[in-house]
Amino acid sequence: MKKALFLAFLLSACGGGDSGTGSECPTASPPTYDTFGKTFFDMYCTSCHSSARTGAMRGGAPVGRDYDTLAGVRKDLSSIDHVAAAGPDNTNTSMPTSLPRPTDAERTTLGQFLACEQAK
């Protein structure tokens, strides 16, 4: 039973269980990697999701889901939206699982940033 609960937690924390936010890229002052993304991912994600982390240092983050570069983020836009971003359709708070955690406003800007990257 404990194993089943733990597996369910991992699935919900790493990409399952949440829905897309429906975020759109704003036409005025869209968030970019330089103006928003890098700081956000450095503050909230790369303590686990970093190519420099291995084994237990990843805190359960799947190998290959590394957000210490824009290229790494771009590989996983939809999954990030489904677990960490906010928008008109949903506010997803599965990630990060540890402190610090982003505010709802930061999650909304993340959703916009991901939508802008998806549009490229």
C-alpha positions in Angstrom: 0.0 0.0 0.0 2.8 2.5 0.9 4.5 1.7 -2.4 1.3 2.4 -4.4 0.8 5.7 -2.6 4.4 6.7 -3.2 4.2 5.8 -6.9 0.9 7.8 -7.3 2.7 10.8 -5.7 5.6 10.5 -8.1 3.3 10.3 -11.1 1.4 13.4 -10.0 4.6 15.3 -9.1 6.3 14.5 -12.4 3.8 15.1 -15.1 0.6 13.3 -14.4 -2.7 14.4 -12.8 -2.7 18.1 -13.6 -4.2 19.8 -16.6 -2.9 22.5 -19.0 -3.3 26.1 -17.9 -4.6 27.5 -21.2 -2.1 30.3 -20.9 -1.4 32.6 -23.8 1.7 34.6 -24.7 0.9 38.3 -23.9 1.4 40.7 -26.9 2.8 43.4 -24.6 6.0 42.7 -22.7 6.0 38.9 -23.1 8.2 37.2 -20.5 11.4 35.8 -21.9 14.1 33.5 -20.6 16.3 36.4 -19.8 13.6 38.6 -18.2 11.8 35.8 -16.3 12.6 32.2 -17.1 16.2 31.8 -16.0 15.5 33.4 -12.6 12.4 31.3 -12.1 14.0 28.0 -13.0 17.1 28.8 -10.9 15.0 29.7 -7.9 12.5 26.9 -8.0 13.6 24.0 -10.2 17.3 23.4 -10.6 17.9 22.2 -7.1 16.6 18.9 -8.5 16.2 19.5 -12.3 19.8 20.2 -13.2 22.2 18.4 -15.5 24.8 18.9 -12.8 22.8 16.8 -10.3 23.0 13.0 -10.2 21.5 10.2 -8.2 19.9 11.2 -4.9 20.9 14.8 -5.5 18.1 15.0 -8.1 15.4 14.6 -5.4 13.5 12.1 -7.6 13.6 14.3 -10.7 13.8 12.0 -13.8 17.1 12.0 -15.6 17.0 14.2 -18.7 14.4 16.6 -17.3 17.0 19.4 -16.7 16.0 23.0 -16.6 19.3 24.7 -16.2 19.3 25.8 -19.8 16.6 27.2 -22.1 17.1 24.1 -24.4 16.3 21.9 -21.5 13.2 23.8 -20.6 12.0 23.8 -24.3 12.1 20.0 -24.3 9.5 19.9 -21.5 7.2 22.9 -22.0 3.9 21.0 -21.7 4.9 18.9 -18.7 6.1 22.0 -16.9 2.8 23.7 -17.7 0.9 20.8 -16.3 2.7 20.7 -12.9 3.9 24.2 -12.1 2.1 26.9 -14.1 -1.1 28.9 -13.7 -3.5 30.3 -16.3 -7.2 30.9 -17.0 -8.0 27.1 -17.1 -5.9 25.8 -14.1 -3.5 26.6 -11.4 -1.0 23.7 -11.1 1.0 23.4 -7.9 2.5 19.9 -8.0 5.9 21.3 -8.5 8.1 22.2 -6.8 7.6 19.8 -4.0 10.0 21.6 -1.7 10.5 25.1 -0.5 10.6 27.8 -1.7 7.4 27.6 -3.8 6.4 30.2 -6.4 3.5 32.6 -5.8 0.4 32.3 -7.9 1.6 35.5 -9.8 4.9 33.8 -10.6 3.0 30.7 -11.7 0.9 32.8 -14.0 3.9 34.4 -15.6 5.4 30.9 -16.0 2.4 29.9 -17.9 2.7 32.9 -20.2 6.5 32.3 -20.6 5.8 28.6 -21.6 3.1 29.7 -24.1 5.5 32.2 -25.6 8.2 29.5 -26.0 5.6 27.1 -27.4 4.7 29.7 -30.1 8.3 29.9 -31.3 
